[in-house]
């Protein structure tokens, strides 16, 4: 790429919630883009999207759509990624995929730039964007791992309905209206769209995200466990997760307990490291009730950390509260960050 020519970038799933955030983030970050191609299903083709003051027409995604594309950002579902990502690579594009299709493939880097940017150098055309709840956690834990080592992670998530798509957001809003107006309603989306059983999400908490596995953990929980180990290049790391869906539109929250390799670390040391870490905002002043909340993180690209305290029984144990916009750092912004890292490392 030369500065004069710029990049030909494609966004697949351009009309979806994450796709729209990708477009807005590309515009905001001012990447050297000479051409933007917006792709979607046939149903959404023909729609117009504004980018830097110009209308771009959304086209149906086909293998031929990727001719001349250098970076393709995918967020259109795993089946589309499996079908079209290899076609894009065949035509010379580097794919940044926001689905779970390639995350655990041993030949595909799984990247959070603040944690393992160097892994991008080993890509074979496809780079996987991790699960939204994993991204914000590893971004907050990496500075501690680097300085003090990391032995164990136990996380409970409080995840927004936007992680399940626009249909889940609509269901939350419709159920809330119905309950407040004493009207009947029938849950149709959560916890998993394809399951036979669906439960109320408004004024409720559902301790299931995605399907249950044979070991009793859900697929979402296993994603967090396996992805954390892969991103941190720590297959031996002890990780456990419980993932819960809450009636929040945007912004995932997490209660995280960690055990460090090093003893004698103080809360002030942990706070100072996080305050200085890239992409992390420390909000931790209990005396003045300052701590991260999802309502305050919407539309922001950072990961917010607070409620940092030492465990009462383990000298090397710490508890913390981590919050981030799941559509931005959890998806669109991390994908665009990967694109920026590819440019910085001269890999495109």
HUJOVEN-V17720 format. One record per helix or strand of 3 or more residues. SS is the DSSP state (alpha for helix, beta for strand). FROM is the first residue (numbers start at 1). TO is the last residue. If there is no record, write none. Layout:
BEGIN
[[SS,FROM,TO] [SS,FROM,TO]]
END
This chain:
BEGIN
[[beta,7,12] [alpha,17,29] [beta,33,40] [beta,48,51] [beta,54,57] [alpha,63,66] [beta,71,74] [alpha,78,90] [beta,94,97] [beta,109,111] [alpha,113,122] [beta,126,129] [alpha,132,148] [beta,150,159] [alpha,161,164] [alpha,166,180] [alpha,219,231] [beta,238,246] [beta,252,260] [alpha,267,276] [beta,280,282] [alpha,286,288] [alpha,294,297] [beta,303,310] [beta,317,324] [alpha,328,344]]
END
